[in-house]
Amino acid sequence: MRLCHLDDLPDNGSRGFDPQRTGQDSVLVVRRGTKLFAYADACPHHGTPMAWRKDAYLNAAADRIVCAAHGAQFEVETGLCTLGPCLGESLTRMPVALQDNGEVHLANRNFEDRDK
């Protein structure tokens, strides 16, 4: 399932997506050059959405994903919680692929099946 084009993701930034079309982002993607890190938009502490405002998933240094509800911090590359109430737990990784034409695709059968 196509999420966006790489150019639509700011380098060293983040963006949320609503592939299920529910009106709420359920996937967050962080870009580091051509590397993409995607996770379910749900804190492992209580399942709450992560962003403090639309597409705002990162701390000021842009080196950690932060849960707005609890202040938990997660490594961008692994999703591992390094600070906060869910220390040692991880965000749920979502499989994404960068196509040769620059398109970013979510490769999850649960989402793709809903589009058929």
N, C-alpha and C positions, 0 to 999 in steps of 0.2 A: 504494500500500500504506500503510495507516494505521500510524503509529508510536506516537502518543500524542495527548493533548490539550495545548494550549498551557499550561494550568495545571499539567501534570505536569513542565514544564521550569522550573527556577528562573530568574528574571530575572537576567542577568549570571552565569549558571551554565552547566553542561554536563551532558550525559547520553549514555551509549552505548546502542546498540540492536543487536539480533540479528535482522534481518529474514529472514535465511536459515535461522534456527532451527538453528544449528550448535552452540550452547552457548557461543559467544564473540562479543562485540560486534564488528561489522564496520563500523558507522556511528557517528560522533559528531556531536552537534548542540550548538551554542552559541546561547544566546538573548540578544538585546539588545533588550528591549522586545518589539515585535512582529516584529522582524527575526530571521531564523534563518539560521545558517551551518552547513552540513552537509558533512562530509568522510568519506572512507573512513578507518577506524581503522587506519591503517598508515603508519608513518614512511617517507618516501621514502629514507632512508639504508639501511635493511635490511628494510623491510616489517614491522617489529615493531609490536605493538599499542602505542598511545600512553599509555593511562591508567596511573597508578602504583597506583591502586586503583579499584574500580567507580565509574564516572562522574566520576573526578577527572582532568580533562584540562587544567585551567587552572593558571597560576601563582597565587601568593598574592594578587596585585593583580587577578587575573581579566582581565588585558588581553592575555594571550598563551596560546596552546595550547602545551603542553610535552610532549615525548617523554620518558617516564620512563626509557627505556633509554639514551638518549644525551644528554639535556638540551637537545636542539634546541628552539628557540622559533619559533613561527609566528604571523603576524598572524591575528587572528580573522576579519577581514573578507575577506582574500584567500587565506589558507592559505600565504603566502610565508614561507619560512624566513629569519629575520633573524639567527639565532645558532646555531652548532653545525656538525656535520659535513656537513650537507646544505645549507649556505648557498646561497641563490639558487634552490633547488628548491622545489616547492610540494606541499602535500597535494592529494589528488585530490578535487575538489569533487563532491558528490552533490546532485542536484536534489531540493529539498523545496518543498512548497507549504503555506501556511497557509490552510485553508478558512474560509468565513464562520462556520461553527459552532465554530471554534476547534481543529479537528482538524488535526494535522500529518501530512502524507502524503509518503512517498518516491515520487518519480516516476521509477522506473528499470525499464525493461522486463525486465532480467535477473532482478530480484527478483520482479516481478509475475508473470512467466511461470511461476515455480516454484509459485505458489499456485493455479494453474488445474488 
